[in-house]
Structures are given as C-alpha cells and as structure tokens.
Amino acid sequence: MNNLKVLYVEDDSLTRMMMKKQLKDLFGTFNDAENGSVGLEKFKSMKPDVIVTDISMQVMNGYEMIKCIRELDDNVKIIVTTAHTEHDDKLTGCTIIRKPINISELIKSIH
C-alpha cells in the first residue's frame, strides 16, 4: 500500500483536509486538488495509480475531469464519491462510494 500514488479531488476544503489527514500516511504519494481542473493538471504531473474524486465541483466538475483523464489513460482506477443515489452512464468503469464516506470502505476500494 505504501507504493501507491493517490490523487484526491474534492472542492469542499474541510472534507479535503480531513481526508488528507486520514489518508496521506497510508500511501507512497498522496496529493489533493480543489477542483477538476487542478486535479487534471496534477494527474498529468504525478501519474497516480488511483484517483478519488467528487462529481459536483466548481471550475471543472468530476465528469469533465474523468472524461479528460480517460482520454489520456483509460486504465487508471477512478473512485467517485457522491451523495447522489442514481448511477450515471458517464461513470462506467468507476467505483462509486456514497457520501458520507466510510473511510474503511474507501481504503478497501483503493486497494
């Protein structure tokens, strides 16, 4: 687990800070981003093994970011955290975790 590179994309600063505090020491590299645009740039520079992202964000939402990332790398694992209960065809191939996030479930999904 210590060799995994994880990118966490979440626009809510409190949620992002809490998740970073809980997860950063569990992985070799842990980066966070405050929106999809920043997340896409960090994806390009760090080439993470796993991306954990929210869908509803300002600047660039999770759907747009995922689309851009899939054009660059169709194999990277993407975990979507969402409060929405309906599944969306745009999230095919992504693991869905409902909010509020169960940290144990998230860690299992990252593995």
Sequence and secondary structure as in RCSB ss.txt:
>XXXX:A:sequence
MNNLKVLYVEDDSLTRMMMKKQLKDLFGTFNDAENGSVGLEKFKSMKPDVIVTDISMQVMNGYEMIKCIRELDDN
VKIIVTTAHTEHDDKLTGCTIIRKPINISELIKSIH
>XXXX:A:secstr
 TT EEEEE S HHHHHHHHHHHGGGSSEEEEESSHHHHHHHHHHH  SEEEEESS SSS HHHHHHHHHHH SS
SEEEEEES  S  GGGTT EEEESS  HHHHHHHH 
